[in-house]
Amino acid sequence: MGGVTVLFVVMLIIAGLAFAPLGYFIYRFTKASDRPFGDIEPHGDSPSVVNDFAEKAIKFVQEKLAKK
């Protein structure tokens, strides 16, 4: 049973070390500008051929399913 506890603690330490750079990145960039990635465009505001095609495909499938 002691081996499981030691393994658990070691895995927590490894996980902490693995995610420390991510935490530091988020901390530094949110502290500087209150936004982690600066001014970025919100999703869905820019026109996209792929988004338009996906919307048309979804509407087509919904219409076909509604007719059944």
VEXLUMBA-753423 format. One record per residue (C-alpha): residue number from 1; x negated, y negated, z negated. Coordinates in steps of 0.25 Angstrom, whole numbers, plus 5000, padded with zeros to 4 digits. Layout:
<recs>
<rec seq="NUM" c1="X" c2="Y" c3="Z"/>
...
</recs>
This chain:
<recs>
<rec seq="1" c1="5000" c2="5000" c3="5000"/>
<rec seq="2" c1="4988" c2="4991" c3="4997"/>
<rec seq="3" c1="4984" c2="4993" c3="5012"/>
<rec seq="4" c1="4997" c2="4987" c3="5017"/>
<rec seq="5" c1="4996" c2="4975" c3="5008"/>
<rec seq="6" c1="4982" c2="4972" c3="5013"/>
<rec seq="7" c1="4986" c2="4974" c3="5027"/>
<rec seq="8" c1="4997" c2="4965" c3="5026"/>
<rec seq="9" c1="4989" c2="4954" c3="5020"/>
<rec seq="10" c1="4978" c2="4956" c3="5030"/>
<rec seq="11" c1="4989" c2="4954" c3="5041"/>
<rec seq="12" c1="4994" c2="4942" c3="5035"/>
<rec seq="13" c1="4980" c2="4936" c3="5035"/>
<rec seq="14" c1="4978" c2="4940" c3="5050"/>
<rec seq="15" c1="4992" c2="4934" c3="5053"/>
<rec seq="16" c1="4988" c2="4921" c3="5046"/>
<rec seq="17" c1="4975" c2="4920" c3="5053"/>
<rec seq="18" c1="4982" c2="4923" c3="5067"/>
<rec seq="19" c1="4993" c2="4912" c3="5065"/>
<rec seq="20" c1="4984" c2="4901" c3="5058"/>
<rec seq="21" c1="4980" c2="4895" c3="5072"/>
<rec seq="22" c1="4995" c2="4894" c3="5076"/>
<rec seq="23" c1="4998" c2="4888" c3="5063"/>
<rec seq="24" c1="4987" c2="4878" c3="5064"/>
<rec seq="25" c1="4991" c2="4874" c3="5078"/>
<rec seq="26" c1="5005" c2="4871" c3="5074"/>
<rec seq="27" c1="5001" c2="4864" c3="5062"/>
<rec seq="28" c1="4991" c2="4855" c3="5069"/>
<rec seq="29" c1="5000" c2="4851" c3="5081"/>
<rec seq="30" c1="5013" c2="4849" c3="5073"/>
<rec seq="31" c1="5005" c2="4840" c3="5063"/>
<rec seq="32" c1="4999" c2="4831" c3="5074"/>
<rec seq="33" c1="5012" c2="4829" c3="5082"/>
<rec seq="34" c1="5024" c2="4836" c3="5075"/>
<rec seq="35" c1="5025" c2="4844" c3="5088"/>
<rec seq="36" c1="5016" c2="4856" c3="5090"/>
<rec seq="37" c1="5014" c2="4854" c3="5105"/>
<rec seq="38" c1="5016" c2="4839" c3="5107"/>
<rec seq="39" c1="5027" c2="4834" c3="5116"/>
<rec seq="40" c1="5032" c2="4845" c3="5124"/>
<rec seq="41" c1="5045" c2="4846" c3="5133"/>
<rec seq="42" c1="5056" c2="4854" c3="5127"/>
<rec seq="43" c1="5060" c2="4867" c3="5133"/>
<rec seq="44" c1="5071" c2="4866" c3="5144"/>
<rec seq="45" c1="5069" c2="4851" c3="5148"/>
<rec seq="46" c1="5060" c2="4853" c3="5160"/>
<rec seq="47" c1="5066" c2="4859" c3="5173"/>
<rec seq="48" c1="5061" c2="4873" c3="5176"/>
<rec seq="49" c1="5064" c2="4882" c3="5188"/>
<rec seq="50" c1="5063" c2="4894" c3="5179"/>
<rec seq="51" c1="5073" c2="4888" c3="5169"/>
<rec seq="52" c1="5083" c2="4885" c3="5180"/>
<rec seq="53" c1="5082" c2="4899" c3="5186"/>
<rec seq="54" c1="5083" c2="4905" c3="5172"/>
<rec seq="55" c1="5096" c2="4897" c3="5169"/>
<rec seq="56" c1="5102" c2="4901" c3="5183"/>
<rec seq="57" c1="5099" c2="4915" c3="5180"/>
<rec seq="58" c1="5105" c2="4915" c3="5167"/>
<rec seq="59" c1="5118" c2="4908" c3="5172"/>
<rec seq="60" c1="5118" c2="4918" c3="5183"/>
<rec seq="61" c1="5118" c2="4930" c3="5173"/>
<rec seq="62" c1="5128" c2="4923" c3="5164"/>
<rec seq="63" c1="5138" c2="4921" c3="5175"/>
<rec seq="64" c1="5136" c2="4936" c3="5180"/>
<rec seq="65" c1="5138" c2="4941" c3="5166"/>
<rec seq="66" c1="5150" c2="4932" c3="5164"/>
<rec seq="67" c1="5157" c2="4937" c3="5176"/>
<rec seq="68" c1="5156" c2="4952" c3="5171"/>
</recs>
